[in-house]
Amino acid sequence: MRVVVDLNRCQGYAQCCFLAPESFKLVGEEALMYDPAPNDDQMIKIERAAAACPVQAIRFEHTSPHPAQPGGPTSQKQGGQNG
């Protein structure tokens, strides 16, 4: 799973920094640094941080280890010649 922070939405309340300091860090007064690919053992803290964000700037994206490529083995083509 990948962590994504909408830095345009983030207002620097730093609730995430308090709840998951290993993954989120406020640099200066408003610049948020974060780990987009944290270890699985950090995910509970990060989920709590996301829930506590006053502006809901933290979200999660599911990552696939092998994304389907157009024309790749998972694609099916219609038509063609038989035999």
HTML snippet that shows the backbone in 3Dmol.js (N, CA, C, O; Angstrom):
<script src="https://3Dmol.org/build/3Dmol-min.js"></script>
<div id="view" style="width:600px;height:400px;position:relative"></div>
<script>
const pdb = `
ATOM      1  N   MET A   1       0.850  -1.169   0.000  1.00  0.00           N
ATOM      2  CA  MET A   1       0.000   0.000   0.000  1.00  0.00           C
ATOM      3  C   MET A   1       0.898   1.236   0.000  1.00  0.00           C
ATOM      4  O   MET A   1       1.974   1.240   0.598  1.00  0.00           O
ATOM      5  N   ARG A   2       0.447   2.253  -0.663  1.00  0.00           N
ATOM      6  CA  ARG A   2       1.216   3.483  -0.778  1.00  0.00           C
ATOM      7  C   ARG A   2       0.467   4.616  -0.086  1.00  0.00           C
ATOM      8  O   ARG A   2      -0.753   4.728  -0.204  1.00  0.00           O
ATOM      9  N   VAL A   3       1.204   5.451   0.632  1.00  0.00           N
ATOM     10  CA  VAL A   3       0.642   6.603   1.324  1.00  0.00           C
ATOM     11  C   VAL A   3       0.791   7.819   0.413  1.00  0.00           C
ATOM     12  O   VAL A   3       1.861   8.066  -0.145  1.00  0.00           O
ATOM     13  N   VAL A   4      -0.291   8.569   0.272  1.00  0.00           N
ATOM     14  CA  VAL A   4      -0.272   9.778  -0.544  1.00  0.00           C
ATOM     15  C   VAL A   4      -0.839  10.919   0.300  1.00  0.00           C
ATOM     16  O   VAL A   4      -1.908  10.791   0.898  1.00  0.00           O
ATOM     17  N   VAL A   5      -0.113  12.027   0.339  1.00  0.00           N
ATOM     18  CA  VAL A   5      -0.589  13.211   1.051  1.00  0.00           C
ATOM     19  C   VAL A   5      -0.841  14.304   0.027  1.00  0.00           C
ATOM     20  O   VAL A   5       0.043  14.639  -0.762  1.00  0.00           O
ATOM     21  N   ASP A   6      -2.042  14.859   0.039  1.00  0.00           N
ATOM     22  CA  ASP A   6      -2.369  15.982  -0.822  1.00  0.00           C
ATOM     23  C   ASP A   6      -1.779  17.229  -0.170  1.00  0.00           C
ATOM     24  O   ASP A   6      -2.371  17.813   0.737  1.00  0.00           O
ATOM     25  N   LEU A   7      -0.608  17.620  -0.649  1.00  0.00           N
ATOM     26  CA  LEU A   7       0.111  18.738  -0.029  1.00  0.00           C
ATOM     27  C   LEU A   7      -0.576  20.073  -0.283  1.00  0.00           C
ATOM     28  O   LEU A   7      -0.288  21.048   0.411  1.00  0.00           O
ATOM     29  N   ASN A   8      -1.469  20.142  -1.251  1.00  0.00           N
ATOM     30  CA  ASN A   8      -2.264  21.353  -1.453  1.00  0.00           C
ATOM     31  C   ASN A   8      -3.364  21.468  -0.403  1.00  0.00           C
ATOM     32  O   ASN A   8      -3.774  22.569  -0.036  1.00  0.00           O
ATOM     33  N   ARG A   9      -3.830  20.334   0.069  1.00  0.00           N
ATOM     34  CA  ARG A   9      -4.883  20.309   1.079  1.00  0.00           C
ATOM     35  C   ARG A   9      -4.303  20.419   2.493  1.00  0.00           C
ATOM     36  O   ARG A   9      -4.928  21.001   3.380  1.00  0.00           O
ATOM     37  N   CYS A  10      -3.114  19.862   2.698  1.00  0.00           N
ATOM     38  CA  CYS A  10      -2.477  19.863   4.020  1.00  0.00           C
ATOM     39  C   CYS A  10      -2.322  21.289   4.538  1.00  0.00           C
ATOM     40  O   CYS A  10      -1.850  22.171   3.822  1.00  0.00           O
ATOM     41  N   GLN A  11      -2.723  21.505   5.784  1.00  0.00           N
ATOM     42  CA  GLN A  11      -2.634  22.824   6.403  1.00  0.00           C
ATOM     43  C   GLN A  11      -1.576  22.887   7.500  1.00  0.00           C
ATOM     44  O   GLN A  11      -1.459  23.902   8.187  1.00  0.00           O
ATOM     45  N   GLY A  12      -0.806  21.816   7.671  1.00  0.00           N
ATOM     46  CA  GLY A  12       0.271  21.822   8.654  1.00  0.00           C
ATOM     47  C   GLY A  12      -0.180  21.682  10.091  1.00  0.00           C
ATOM     48  O   GLY A  12       0.518  22.141  10.995  1.00  0.00           O
ATOM     49  N   TYR A  13      -1.327  21.062  10.335  1.00  0.00           N
ATOM     50  CA  TYR A  13      -1.788  20.854  11.708  1.00  0.00           C
ATOM     51  C   TYR A  13      -0.897  19.871  12.464  1.00  0.00           C
ATOM     52  O   TYR A  13      -0.845  19.900  13.694  1.00  0.00           O
ATOM     53  N   ALA A  14      -0.200  19.005  11.737  1.00  0.00           N
ATOM     54  CA  ALA A  14       0.810  18.081  12.274  1.00  0.00           C
ATOM     55  C   ALA A  14       0.255  16.981  13.168  1.00  0.00           C
ATOM     56  O   ALA A  14       1.003  16.390  13.946  1.00  0.00           O
ATOM     57  N   GLN A  15      -1.029  16.696  13.074  1.00  0.00           N
ATOM     58  CA  GLN A  15      -1.574  15.574  13.830  1.00  0.00           C
ATOM     59  C   GLN A  15      -0.901  14.268  13.411  1.00  0.00           C
ATOM     60  O   GLN A  15      -0.663  13.390  14.240  1.00  0.00           O
ATOM     61  N   CYS A  16      -0.595  14.147  12.111  1.00  0.00           N
ATOM     62  CA  CYS A  16       0.078  12.947  11.608  1.00  0.00           C
ATOM     63  C   CYS A  16       1.465  12.800  12.215  1.00  0.00           C
ATOM     64  O   CYS A  16       1.911  11.684  12.484  1.00  0.00           O
ATOM     65  N   CYS A  17       2.146  13.913  12.432  1.00  0.00           N
ATOM     66  CA  CYS A  17       3.491  13.880  13.017  1.00  0.00           C
ATOM     67  C   CYS A  17       3.467  13.386  14.459  1.00  0.00           C
ATOM     68  O   CYS A  17       4.393  12.709  14.906  1.00  0.00           O
ATOM     69  N   PHE A  18       2.410  13.725  15.178  1.00  0.00           N
ATOM     70  CA  PHE A  18       2.282  13.268  16.560  1.00  0.00           C
ATOM     71  C   PHE A  18       1.928  11.788  16.629  1.00  0.00           C
ATOM     72  O   PHE A  18       2.412  11.070  17.504  1.00  0.00           O
ATOM     73  N   LEU A  19       1.079  11.333  15.701  1.00  0.00           N
ATOM     74  CA  LEU A  19       0.585   9.958  15.748  1.00  0.00           C
ATOM     75  C   LEU A  19       1.486   8.953  15.039  1.00  0.00           C
ATOM     76  O   LEU A  19       1.480   7.770  15.380  1.00  0.00           O
ATOM     77  N   ALA A  20       2.259   9.410  14.058  1.00  0.00           N
ATOM     78  CA  ALA A  20       3.160   8.510  13.331  1.00  0.00           C
ATOM     79  C   ALA A  20       4.465   9.237  13.015  1.00  0.00           C
ATOM     80  O   ALA A  20       4.760   9.511  11.852  1.00  0.00           O
ATOM     81  N   PRO A  21       5.252   9.553  14.061  1.00  0.00           N
ATOM     82  CA  PRO A  21       6.464  10.349  13.858  1.00  0.00           C
ATOM     83  C   PRO A  21       7.537   9.659  13.016  1.00  0.00           C
ATOM     84  O   PRO A  21       8.421  10.324  12.477  1.00  0.00           O
ATOM     85  N   GLU A  22       7.468   8.341  12.899  1.00  0.00           N
ATOM     86  CA  GLU A  22       8.443   7.628  12.072  1.00  0.00           C
ATOM     87  C   GLU A  22       8.152   7.829  10.587  1.00  0.00           C
ATOM     88  O   GLU A  22       9.035   7.639   9.751  1.00  0.00           O
ATOM     89  N   SER A  23       6.927   8.209  10.259  1.00  0.00           N
ATOM     90  CA  SER A  23       6.506   8.315   8.866  1.00  0.00           C
ATOM     91  C   SER A  23       6.255   9.740   8.400  1.00  0.00           C
ATOM     92  O   SER A  23       6.352  10.024   7.206  1.00  0.00           O
ATOM     93  N   PHE A  24       5.930  10.648   9.330  1.00  0.00           N
ATOM     94  CA  PHE A  24       5.619  12.032   8.972  1.00  0.00           C
ATOM     95  C   PHE A  24       6.501  12.980   9.773  1.00  0.00           C
ATOM     96  O   PHE A  24       6.728  12.774  10.965  1.00  0.00           O
ATOM     97  N   LYS A  25       6.991  14.015   9.112  1.00  0.00           N
ATOM     98  CA  LYS A  25       7.836  14.988   9.789  1.00  0.00           C
ATOM     99  C   LYS A  25       7.551  16.369   9.222  1.00  0.00           C
ATOM    100  O   LYS A  25       7.551  16.558   8.005  1.00  0.00           O
ATOM    101  N   LEU A  26       7.310  17.330  10.097  1.00  0.00           N
ATOM    102  CA  LEU A  26       7.088  18.706   9.681  1.00  0.00           C
ATOM    103  C   LEU A  26       8.432  19.417   9.662  1.00  0.00           C
ATOM    104  O   LEU A  26       9.140  19.464  10.668  1.00  0.00           O
ATOM    105  N   VAL A  27       8.772  19.966   8.509  1.00  0.00           N
ATOM    106  CA  VAL A  27      10.032  20.685   8.332  1.00  0.00           C
ATOM    107  C   VAL A  27       9.687  22.161   8.226  1.00  0.00           C
ATOM    108  O   VAL A  27       8.940  22.570   7.337  1.00  0.00           O
ATOM    109  N   GLY A  28      10.222  22.939   9.115  1.00  0.00           N
ATOM    110  CA  GLY A  28       9.827  24.345   9.161  1.00  0.00           C
ATOM    111  C   GLY A  28       8.431  24.447   9.740  1.00  0.00           C
ATOM    112  O   GLY A  28       8.046  23.648  10.594  1.00  0.00           O
ATOM    113  N   GLU A  29       7.679  25.420   9.283  1.00  0.00           N
ATOM    114  CA  GLU A  29       6.337  25.595   9.820  1.00  0.00           C
ATOM    115  C   GLU A  29       5.262  24.907   8.996  1.00  0.00           C
ATOM    116  O   GLU A  29       4.185  24.615   9.516  1.00  0.00           O
ATOM    117  N   GLU A  30       5.531  24.638   7.712  1.00  0.00           N
ATOM    118  CA  GLU A  30       4.471  24.103   6.878  1.00  0.00           C
ATOM    119  C   GLU A  30       4.874  22.986   5.929  1.00  0.00           C
ATOM    120  O   GLU A  30       3.994  22.390   5.308  1.00  0.00           O
ATOM    121  N   ALA A  31       6.143  22.672   5.784  1.00  0.00           N
ATOM    122  CA  ALA A  31       6.583  21.651   4.821  1.00  0.00           C
ATOM    123  C   ALA A  31       6.523  20.269   5.458  1.00  0.00           C
ATOM    124  O   ALA A  31       7.230  19.990   6.426  1.00  0.00           O
ATOM    125  N   LEU A  32       5.683  19.417   4.911  1.00  0.00           N
ATOM    126  CA  LEU A  32       5.524  18.068   5.433  1.00  0.00           C
ATOM    127  C   LEU A  32       6.355  17.094   4.609  1.00  0.00           C
ATOM    128  O   LEU A  32       6.249  17.056   3.383  1.00  0.00           O
ATOM    129  N   MET A  33       7.174  16.315   5.284  1.00  0.00           N
ATOM    130  CA  MET A  33       7.933  15.235   4.660  1.00  0.00           C
ATOM    131  C   MET A  33       7.293  13.937   5.134  1.00  0.00           C
ATOM    132  O   MET A  33       6.937  13.802   6.305  1.00  0.00           O
ATOM    133  N   TYR A  34       7.148  12.975   4.210  1.00  0.00           N
ATOM    134  CA  TYR A  34       6.539  11.704   4.601  1.00  0.00           C
ATOM    135  C   TYR A  34       7.096  10.574   3.757  1.00  0.00           C
ATOM    136  O   TYR A  34       7.662  10.786   2.684  1.00  0.00           O
ATOM    137  N   ASP A  35       6.922   9.379   4.270  1.00  0.00           N
ATOM    138  CA  ASP A  35       7.389   8.175   3.593  1.00  0.00           C
ATOM    139  C   ASP A  35       6.211   7.596   2.807  1.00  0.00           C
ATOM    140  O   ASP A  35       5.241   7.145   3.415  1.00  0.00           O
ATOM    141  N   PRO A  36       6.270   7.598   1.471  1.00  0.00           N
ATOM    142  CA  PRO A  36       5.148   7.086   0.686  1.00  0.00           C
ATOM    143  C   PRO A  36       5.030   5.560   0.716  1.00  0.00           C
ATOM    144  O   PRO A  36       3.976   5.011   0.394  1.00  0.00           O
ATOM    145  N   ALA A  37       6.106   4.878   1.101  1.00  0.00           N
ATOM    146  CA  ALA A  37       6.091   3.406   1.132  1.00  0.00           C
ATOM    147  C   ALA A  37       6.611   2.912   2.481  1.00  0.00           C
ATOM    148  O   ALA A  37       7.712   2.368   2.564  1.00  0.00           O
ATOM    149  N   PRO A  38       5.821   3.100   3.528  1.00  0.00           N
ATOM    150  CA  PRO A  38       6.277   2.707   4.870  1.00  0.00           C
ATOM    151  C   PRO A  38       6.248   1.195   5.062  1.00  0.00           C
ATOM    152  O   PRO A  38       5.622   0.463   4.297  1.00  0.00           O
ATOM    153  N   ASN A  39       6.938   0.754   6.097  1.00  0.00           N
ATOM    154  CA  ASN A  39       6.908  -0.654   6.481  1.00  0.00           C
ATOM    155  C   ASN A  39       5.507  -1.010   6.975  1.00  0.00           C
ATOM    156  O   ASN A  39       4.775  -0.158   7.478  1.00  0.00           O
ATOM    157  N   ASP A  40       5.155  -2.264   6.824  1.00  0.00           N
ATOM    158  CA  ASP A  40       3.836  -2.722   7.260  1.00  0.00           C
ATOM    159  C   ASP A  40       3.605  -2.494   8.753  1.00  0.00           C
ATOM    160  O   ASP A  40       2.470  -2.274   9.177  1.00  0.00           O
ATOM    161  N   ASP A  41       4.668  -2.544   9.548  1.00  0.00           N
ATOM    162  CA  ASP A  41       4.499  -2.363  10.993  1.00  0.00           C
ATOM    163  C   ASP A  41       4.119  -0.931  11.358  1.00  0.00           C
ATOM    164  O   ASP A  41       3.716  -0.677  12.493  1.00  0.00           O
ATOM    165  N   GLN A  42       4.238   0.009  10.424  1.00  0.00           N
ATOM    166  CA  GLN A  42       3.860   1.404  10.669  1.00  0.00           C
ATOM    167  C   GLN A  42       2.423   1.715  10.257  1.00  0.00           C
ATOM    168  O   GLN A  42       1.899   2.777  10.593  1.00  0.00           O
ATOM    169  N   MET A  43       1.785   0.796   9.530  1.00  0.00           N
ATOM    170  CA  MET A  43       0.496   1.104   8.920  1.00  0.00           C
ATOM    171  C   MET A  43      -0.615   1.432   9.913  1.00  0.00           C
ATOM    172  O   MET A  43      -1.458   2.280   9.621  1.00  0.00           O
ATOM    173  N   ILE A  44      -0.640   0.800  11.052  1.00  0.00           N
ATOM    174  CA  ILE A  44      -1.694   1.117  12.034  1.00  0.00           C
ATOM    175  C   ILE A  44      -1.567   2.566  12.483  1.00  0.00           C
ATOM    176  O   ILE A  44      -2.563   3.285  12.558  1.00  0.00           O
ATOM    177  N   LYS A  45      -0.342   2.995  12.781  1.00  0.00           N
ATOM    178  CA  LYS A  45      -0.129   4.385  13.196  1.00  0.00           C
ATOM    179  C   LYS A  45      -0.497   5.349  12.073  1.00  0.00           C
ATOM    180  O   LYS A  45      -1.084   6.403  12.318  1.00  0.00           O
ATOM    181  N   ILE A  46      -0.150   4.984  10.845  1.00  0.00           N
ATOM    182  CA  ILE A  46      -0.440   5.860   9.704  1.00  0.00           C
ATOM    183  C   ILE A  46      -1.944   5.939   9.454  1.00  0.00           C
ATOM    184  O   ILE A  46      -2.460   7.010   9.134  1.00  0.00           O
ATOM    185  N   GLU A  47      -2.647   4.830   9.594  1.00  0.00           N
ATOM    186  CA  GLU A  47      -4.098   4.845   9.443  1.00  0.00           C
ATOM    187  C   GLU A  47      -4.743   5.738  10.504  1.00  0.00           C
ATOM    188  O   GLU A  47      -5.696   6.462  10.215  1.00  0.00           O
ATOM    189  N   ARG A  48      -4.230   5.686  11.711  1.00  0.00           N
ATOM    190  CA  ARG A  48      -4.744   6.565  12.778  1.00  0.00           C
ATOM    191  C   ARG A  48      -4.432   8.024  12.466  1.00  0.00           C
ATOM    192  O   ARG A  48      -5.253   8.909  12.706  1.00  0.00           O
ATOM    193  N   ALA A  49      -3.238   8.266  11.929  1.00  0.00           N
ATOM    194  CA  ALA A  49      -2.861   9.629  11.548  1.00  0.00           C
ATOM    195  C   ALA A  49      -3.779  10.149  10.449  1.00  0.00           C
ATOM    196  O   ALA A  49      -4.202  11.305  10.488  1.00  0.00           O
ATOM    197  N   ALA A  50      -4.088   9.308   9.474  1.00  0.00           N
ATOM    198  CA  ALA A  50      -4.976   9.710   8.383  1.00  0.00           C
ATOM    199  C   ALA A  50      -6.371  10.037   8.918  1.00  0.00           C
ATOM    200  O   ALA A  50      -6.995  11.005   8.483  1.00  0.00           O
ATOM    201  N   ALA A  51      -6.853   9.235   9.854  1.00  0.00           N
ATOM    202  CA  ALA A  51      -8.171   9.467  10.440  1.00  0.00           C
ATOM    203  C   ALA A  51      -8.198  10.755  11.257  1.00  0.00           C
ATOM    204  O   ALA A  51      -9.238  11.408  11.347  1.00  0.00           O
ATOM    205  N   ALA A  52      -7.068  11.125  11.851  1.00  0.00           N
ATOM    206  CA  ALA A  52      -7.010  12.321  12.698  1.00  0.00           C
ATOM    207  C   ALA A  52      -6.758  13.602  11.911  1.00  0.00           C
ATOM    208  O   ALA A  52      -6.890  14.695  12.460  1.00  0.00           O
ATOM    209  N   CYS A  53      -6.402  13.487  10.649  1.00  0.00           N
ATOM    210  CA  CYS A  53      -6.099  14.683   9.857  1.00  0.00           C
ATOM    211  C   CYS A  53      -7.358  15.546   9.721  1.00  0.00           C
ATOM    212  O   CYS A  53      -8.359  15.081   9.176  1.00  0.00           O
ATOM    213  N   PRO A  54      -7.326  16.788  10.203  1.00  0.00           N
ATOM    214  CA  PRO A  54      -8.514  17.639  10.163  1.00  0.00           C
ATOM    215  C   PRO A  54      -9.018  17.944   8.761  1.00  0.00           C
ATOM    216  O   PRO A  54     -10.205  18.212   8.577  1.00  0.00           O
ATOM    217  N   VAL A  55      -8.129  17.905   7.765  1.00  0.00           N
ATOM    218  CA  VAL A  55      -8.532  18.229   6.396  1.00  0.00           C
ATOM    219  C   VAL A  55      -8.531  17.008   5.483  1.00  0.00           C
ATOM    220  O   VAL A  55      -8.707  17.134   4.271  1.00  0.00           O
ATOM    221  N   GLN A  56      -8.329  15.811   6.073  1.00  0.00           N
ATOM    222  CA  GLN A  56      -8.340  14.547   5.330  1.00  0.00           C
ATOM    223  C   GLN A  56      -7.402  14.588   4.128  1.00  0.00           C
ATOM    224  O   GLN A  56      -7.793  14.234   3.015  1.00  0.00           O
ATOM    225  N   ALA A  57      -6.160  15.022   4.359  1.00  0.00           N
ATOM    226  CA  ALA A  57      -5.171  15.144   3.294  1.00  0.00           C
ATOM    227  C   ALA A  57      -4.423  13.839   3.025  1.00  0.00           C
ATOM    228  O   ALA A  57      -3.717  13.731   2.023  1.00  0.00           O
ATOM    229  N   ILE A  58      -4.566  12.848   3.907  1.00  0.00           N
ATOM    230  CA  ILE A  58      -3.820  11.589   3.770  1.00  0.00           C
ATOM    231  C   ILE A  58      -4.754  10.516   3.217  1.00  0.00           C
ATOM    232  O   ILE A  58      -5.856  10.307   3.725  1.00  0.00           O
ATOM    233  N   ARG A  59      -4.289   9.840   2.166  1.00  0.00           N
ATOM    234  CA  ARG A  59      -5.064   8.740   1.605  1.00  0.00           C
ATOM    235  C   ARG A  59      -4.127   7.588   1.263  1.00  0.00           C
ATOM    236  O   ARG A  59      -2.905   7.719   1.345  1.00  0.00           O
ATOM    237  N   PHE A  60      -4.705   6.485   0.888  1.00  0.00           N
ATOM    238  CA  PHE A  60      -3.935   5.279   0.578  1.00  0.00           C
ATOM    239  C   PHE A  60      -4.255   4.812  -0.827  1.00  0.00           C
ATOM    240  O   PHE A  60      -5.400   4.883  -1.273  1.00  0.00           O
ATOM    241  N   GLU A  61      -3.245   4.338  -1.514  1.00  0.00           N
ATOM    242  CA  GLU A  61      -3.417   3.743  -2.830  1.00  0.00           C
ATOM    243  C   GLU A  61      -2.930   2.310  -2.763  1.00  0.00           C
ATOM    244  O   GLU A  61      -1.862   2.024  -2.221  1.00  0.00           O
ATOM    245  N   HIS A  62      -3.715   1.429  -3.314  1.00  0.00           N
ATOM    246  CA  HIS A  62      -3.292   0.030  -3.381  1.00  0.00           C
ATOM    247  C   HIS A  62      -2.343  -0.107  -4.556  1.00  0.00           C
ATOM    248  O   HIS A  62      -2.637   0.341  -5.665  1.00  0.00           O
ATOM    249  N   THR A  63      -1.214  -0.725  -4.304  1.00  0.00           N
ATOM    250  CA  THR A  63      -0.249  -0.939  -5.370  1.00  0.00           C
ATOM    251  C   THR A  63      -0.261  -2.399  -5.770  1.00  0.00           C
ATOM    252  O   THR A  63      -0.379  -3.292  -4.931  1.00  0.00           O
ATOM    253  N   SER A  64      -0.139  -2.622  -7.043  1.00  0.00           N
ATOM    254  CA  SER A  64      -0.108  -3.983  -7.575  1.00  0.00           C
ATOM    255  C   SER A  64       1.340  -4.321  -7.896  1.00  0.00           C
ATOM    256  O   SER A  64       2.034  -3.515  -8.516  1.00  0.00           O
ATOM    257  N   PRO A  65       1.810  -5.493  -7.488  1.00  0.00           N
ATOM    258  CA  PRO A  65       3.200  -5.839  -7.768  1.00  0.00           C
ATOM    259  C   PRO A  65       3.479  -6.021  -9.255  1.00  0.00           C
ATOM    260  O   PRO A  65       4.617  -5.851  -9.693  1.00  0.00           O
ATOM    261  N   HIS A  66       2.453  -6.367 -10.040  1.00  0.00           N
ATOM    262  CA  HIS A  66       2.620  -6.572 -11.475  1.00  0.00           C
ATOM    263  C   HIS A  66       1.454  -5.935 -12.212  1.00  0.00           C
ATOM    264  O   HIS A  66       0.492  -6.626 -12.549  1.00  0.00           O
ATOM    265  N   PRO A  67       1.515  -4.627 -12.472  1.00  0.00           N
ATOM    266  CA  PRO A  67       0.390  -3.994 -13.160  1.00  0.00           C
ATOM    267  C   PRO A  67       0.256  -4.527 -14.579  1.00  0.00           C
ATOM    268  O   PRO A  67       1.248  -4.838 -15.237  1.00  0.00           O
ATOM    269  N   ALA A  68      -0.974  -4.626 -15.035  1.00  0.00           N
ATOM    270  CA  ALA A  68      -1.231  -5.122 -16.391  1.00  0.00           C
ATOM    271  C   ALA A  68      -0.758  -4.092 -17.409  1.00  0.00           C
ATOM    272  O   ALA A  68      -1.050  -2.904 -17.278  1.00  0.00           O
ATOM    273  N   GLN A  69      -0.049  -4.537 -18.392  1.00  0.00           N
ATOM    274  CA  GLN A  69       0.440  -3.680 -19.460  1.00  0.00           C
ATOM    275  C   GLN A  69      -0.440  -3.882 -20.697  1.00  0.00           C
ATOM    276  O   GLN A  69      -0.855  -5.006 -20.979  1.00  0.00           O
ATOM    277  N   PRO A  70      -0.729  -2.809 -21.434  1.00  0.00           N
ATOM    278  CA  PRO A  70      -1.507  -2.975 -22.660  1.00  0.00           C
ATOM    279  C   PRO A  70      -0.785  -3.945 -23.603  1.00  0.00           C
ATOM    280  O   PRO A  70       0.407  -3.799 -23.875  1.00  0.00           O
ATOM    281  N   GLY A  71      -1.523  -4.917 -24.084  1.00  0.00           N
ATOM    282  CA  GLY A  71      -0.946  -5.892 -24.996  1.00  0.00           C
ATOM    283  C   GLY A  71      -0.168  -6.983 -24.298  1.00  0.00           C
ATOM    284  O   GLY A  71       0.395  -7.865 -24.946  1.00  0.00           O
ATOM    285  N   GLY A  72      -0.132  -6.926 -22.962  1.00  0.00           N
ATOM    286  CA  GLY A  72       0.620  -7.911 -22.197  1.00  0.00           C
ATOM    287  C   GLY A  72      -0.166  -9.196 -22.037  1.00  0.00           C
ATOM    288  O   GLY A  72      -1.231  -9.351 -22.636  1.00  0.00           O
ATOM    289  N   PRO A  73       0.340 -10.111 -21.243  1.00  0.00           N
ATOM    290  CA  PRO A  73      -0.299 -11.417 -21.107  1.00  0.00           C
ATOM    291  C   PRO A  73      -1.692 -11.379 -20.492  1.00  0.00           C
ATOM    292  O   PRO A  73      -2.462 -12.321 -20.680  1.00  0.00           O
ATOM    293  N   THR A  74      -2.045 -10.308 -19.752  1.00  0.00           N
ATOM    294  CA  THR A  74      -3.371 -10.259 -19.157  1.00  0.00           C
ATOM    295  C   THR A  74      -4.384  -9.602 -20.078  1.00  0.00           C
ATOM    296  O   THR A  74      -5.581  -9.631 -19.795  1.00  0.00           O
ATOM    297  N   SER A  75      -3.926  -9.010 -21.174  1.00  0.00           N
ATOM    298  CA  SER A  75      -4.840  -8.385 -22.125  1.00  0.00           C
ATOM    299  C   SER A  75      -5.394  -9.431 -23.075  1.00  0.00           C
ATOM    300  O   SER A  75      -4.694 -10.365 -23.466  1.00  0.00           O
ATOM    301  N   GLN A  76      -6.639  -9.268 -23.437  1.00  0.00           N
ATOM    302  CA  GLN A  76      -7.235 -10.160 -24.412  1.00  0.00           C
ATOM    303  C   GLN A  76      -7.600  -9.352 -25.638  1.00  0.00           C
ATOM    304  O   GLN A  76      -8.209  -8.288 -25.530  1.00  0.00           O
ATOM    305  N   LYS A  77      -7.236  -9.849 -26.785  1.00  0.00           N
ATOM    306  CA  LYS A  77      -7.528  -9.172 -28.032  1.00  0.00           C
ATOM    307  C   LYS A  77      -8.740  -9.823 -28.678  1.00  0.00           C
ATOM    308  O   LYS A  77      -8.911 -11.041 -28.623  1.00  0.00           O
ATOM    309  N   GLN A  78      -9.560  -9.012 -29.277  1.00  0.00           N
ATOM    310  CA  GLN A  78     -10.754  -9.501 -29.965  1.00  0.00           C
ATOM    311  C   GLN A  78     -10.425  -9.731 -31.435  1.00  0.00           C
ATOM    312  O   GLN A  78      -9.591  -9.036 -32.014  1.00  0.00           O
ATOM    313  N   GLY A  79     -11.080 -10.697 -32.017  1.00  0.00           N
ATOM    314  CA  GLY A  79     -10.924 -10.944 -33.461  1.00  0.00           C
ATOM    315  C   GLY A  79      -9.698 -11.780 -33.748  1.00  0.00           C
ATOM    316  O   GLY A  79      -9.273 -12.577 -32.912  1.00  0.00           O
ATOM    317  N   GLY A  80      -9.127 -11.602 -34.933  1.00  0.00           N
ATOM    318  CA  GLY A  80      -7.951 -12.382 -35.318  1.00  0.00           C
ATOM    319  C   GLY A  80      -8.340 -13.510 -36.228  1.00  0.00           C
ATOM    320  O   GLY A  80      -9.516 -13.693 -36.544  1.00  0.00           O
ATOM    321  N   GLN A  81      -7.368 -14.258 -36.643  1.00  0.00           N
ATOM    322  CA  GLN A  81      -7.609 -15.376 -37.555  1.00  0.00           C
ATOM    323  C   GLN A  81      -7.612 -16.683 -36.803  1.00  0.00           C
ATOM    324  O   GLN A  81      -6.855 -16.857 -35.849  1.00  0.00           O
ATOM    325  N   ASN A  82      -8.437 -17.580 -37.214  1.00  0.00           N
ATOM    326  CA  ASN A  82      -8.485 -18.919 -36.616  1.00  0.00           C
ATOM    327  C   ASN A  82      -7.753 -19.893 -37.511  1.00  0.00           C
ATOM    328  O   ASN A  82      -7.939 -19.886 -38.727  1.00  0.00           O
ATOM    329  N   GLY A  83      -6.938 -20.712 -36.931  1.00  0.00           N
ATOM    330  CA  GLY A  83      -6.315 -21.811 -37.514  1.00  0.00           C
ATOM    331  C   GLY A  83      -5.563 -21.851 -38.672  1.00  0.00           C
ATOM    332  O   GLY A  83      -5.076 -22.915 -39.055  1.00  0.00           O
TER     333      GLY A  83
END
`;
const viewer = $3Dmol.createViewer("view");
viewer.addModel(pdb, "pdb");
viewer.setStyle({}, {cartoon: {color: "spectrum"}});
viewer.zoomTo();
viewer.render();
</script>
